[in-house]
Amino acid sequence: GQNCGFYSPDTLALVSGQTGKLMYVMHNSEYPLSCFALFENGPCLIADANFDTLMVKLKGFFQNAKANKIESRGTRYQYCDFLVKVGTVTMGPSARGISVEVEYCPCVIANDCWNLLMEFMQSFMGSHTPGIPSVFGTKHDSVYSPADTMVQYMELFNKIRKQQQVAVAGIR
C-alpha cells in the first residue's frame, strides 16, 4: 500500500443569500488537479485545484469555518480488481473514526456490482459491512463518478461531526 491523504474538506458557510447553507470544499489525492465543492443536499461542483484561492477572495459571501476541518488519511491497497483505502478520520489533532473505501475497478455502474462489493467487504469487515450508500439510490444505472465518492465522504464526515457534538453535549 501507499500512504496518501484521501479527503480533506474545508467547510465554508454562506453568509448572505441562503443563510446557514454550508458548502464543503474537498480534496482527493486520487485527483490532485481537482477540487470538489459540495453544497449540503445539493450539487457537487468539480473545479480546478486552485478553487480554494477563489473562495478566499469571496469572503464577503463565504466565511471559512476552519474549526470544522476533518480529514481521512491512510493507506491504499490493490487486491486483484479491488482498490481498498483504509484511513483514520481526524478532527484537529484527534482521531475520530476509521474510513474504508472499496472500489471494484472494472465496473463503472455501481448498482451492477454492489452485490460483489458487499461480498468482498463482508470477507474482511464482517458485521461492520455498510448498507447500500444513499448516492446509489439517486444514480440508478448511471456511471459512477469521483463526485459520488466525495458525497459519501461528506456524509461520513457529517456523521462523525454529529457524534462529536453529542459526546461534547453529554460531558457538560
Beta strands, then each sheet from edge to edge (+ up, - down):
strand 1: 2-7
strand 2: 10-14
strand 3: 22-26
strand 4: 34-39
strand 5: 44-48
strand 6: 62-64
strand 7: 70-79
strand 8: 82-91
strand 9: 94-104
sheet 1: 1+ 7- 8+ 9-
sheet 2: 5+ 4- 3+ 2- 6+
end
